């Protein structure tokens, strides 16, 4: 489990094909006083991946063909920056909302415009995801916990404050780019329960 509060930025150093269609990603990252460990779960731009190898300034993860096909990971290339978050430990502060790292789908940045010191971002999303998105509810965009401002039949809108722009990949995102989406876990379960009424 994660909070959607990005703790680090990483950079894709290398993408190595494995047998059978999977890939191994080598990701450069500095972890400071809390080193990573073998088998640890790390949210990589919202996707929960397992550390299979590591050194002081990098770690490696194996990505299945399924994950490559239903997330933005299949579009990543060497040199891309990604958002990183370590998994929660008992007693950690829950600063965002509960995020599982299981991506529900892919959204596309429709537009970005200034809104005071912040940026307003409009995201086009599939209908099957939008049914779980609520005004003033939560959504994770590339692993970042965000509050939804508005929702329509094709889009949802969020605001990105200057701090989030400075410490995540959203500061340099442009219209037309694709992002990983994870809906609020509570919304998913509420919808499932109401299907049986």
N, C-alpha and C positions, 0 to 999 in steps of 0.2 A: 504494500500500500504506500501511497505517496500523498503529498499535500498540494501539489501543483505550485509550490513555491520554488522557483529555480535557484539552485545553489551554485551552479557552475556553468560555464560555457565550454564545450569541447569542440575539437576540429577533427573531421574525418581525415586520417592520414593515408589509409589504404583500404581498398575493397578487394578481397581475395575470394575467387569462386571456390566453393567446396564441391565435392562429388555429389551428384544428385540434384543440383540446382540451388542449394543453400549457399550462403555467403558468410565470410568472416570479415567483420569490420574492425579495423585498428583505429582507436579513437584517442587522440591526444588530449590530456586533461591534467590539471594540477589540483591535488586534493588537500594540500596543507597538512595539518596535524592529524587529520582523520583519514588514514590510508584506506584504500579499498581492499577487499579480500576476494579470494577465489570463491565462486558460487554466489556472490552478492548480487542482488537485483538492483539495477540502475535504470531510471526512466531516461530514455534517449529520445528527446523531442516527443515525449508522451508515450513511447512504446517501452514496456517493461522487458528488459533484456538481462541475461545472466552473464556475469564476468567469467570467462573461460581461461583467461591468461592476463597477466598484468606486469607492469614495471612501475618505476617511480613516476613517470610522466605520461603513461599511456595504459590502456586496457583493451582487451579484445572481447568481442561477443560474436556468437554464431546466430545467424538470422535464417529462419526457415523460408522456404518458397512461399508458404501461405502468408507469412508476415510481410514478405516483400510485395506480394500481390494486393494486399488490402490496406497498406499504409503508404506513407510517402517514402519509406526506406528504399524502395525500388528505384526511386528517382535520385537518390543521393549520389554524390561524386566526391572524389578526393578534394580537400580544401573547403568543403562546406562546414559551416558552423552549426552546432546543434545545442539544444538546451539539455542540461543534465540535472538530475536530482537523485540523491541516494534514497533508499527505501526507509520508511519510518521504523524507529525502534520504540519499544514501550517507554512511555514518559516523554517522548518528543512533543514539542508544541505543534498543534494543528493550526497552521496559519491560513491555509486556503480552504479547500474542501477535500473530502476523501476521493482520491483518484486511484484507479486500479492499474492503469497502464495497459488496459485492453482497449484498443482503438475501435470505435464504432463505425468510423467511416472517414472519408476525406472531404474537406471543404476547399473552396477556391476563393482567394481574396478578390472581391469584386471592386472595392474602392477603398482608398485611404485619404482622409482629409483632416486638416487641423481643426481642433476644437478647444480653444483656449490654449493652454500649455500642453494639452493632451492631443492624441490622435484618435479620430473616429475611424474604425475599421468595419466595413460591411463584408460579411462572409456568405457566399452562396453555399448551401448545404442540401444534401438529398432529403426528400420528404420524410423518409423513414427515420431520419435523425431529428429533423425539425419538430416532429410530434413530441419529442422529449424536452424541447427547449422552451423555457418560460421567461417572460420579462422579469428581471431582477433575480432570476435563478442563476445557477453556476454552470459553466462549461469549461472544459480544458482544451486549449488550443495549443498544439505542439507541446503539451505537458504543462502549460501555464494555466493556473486557476484564474478565471475571469468572470466578471458579472455581466450578464446579458442586459443591454439597454432596451432593445426593441426586437420583435420577431414578426416576420411576415410569412407568406406562403412559400417563399423561395430563399429568404435571407434572414440572418440575424445580425445585430449590430452590437459592438463592444467599444469601450474606450480604453486606450492604453496611456497610463500616466507616464511622465518623463522617466521615473525610476525604472519602470518595467521596460521602457524602450532602451535604457542604458545597459541593463543587465541580462537581457534575453535577445533572442534572434528577431523578435518583433520590431526592434528598432531599425532594422534594415530591410524588412520585408517589403515587397512591391506588389502592385496589382497583378493578378494573373498567377501568382504563386499558389501552390497547394499546401495545405496544412492538415495535420492529424487532429481528429475530433474525438473527444470522449465526453459523452453526456453525463450529467449528474447521476450518480448511482441510485440515489433516492427516487429520482424521476423514473428511472428504468423499472424499479421494483413496484412503484405505485401503479404504473401503467400495466404491468403484468398482473397485479392483483385485481385491477378493475376489469380486466378481460374476462374474469370468471364470475362477475356479478350479473 
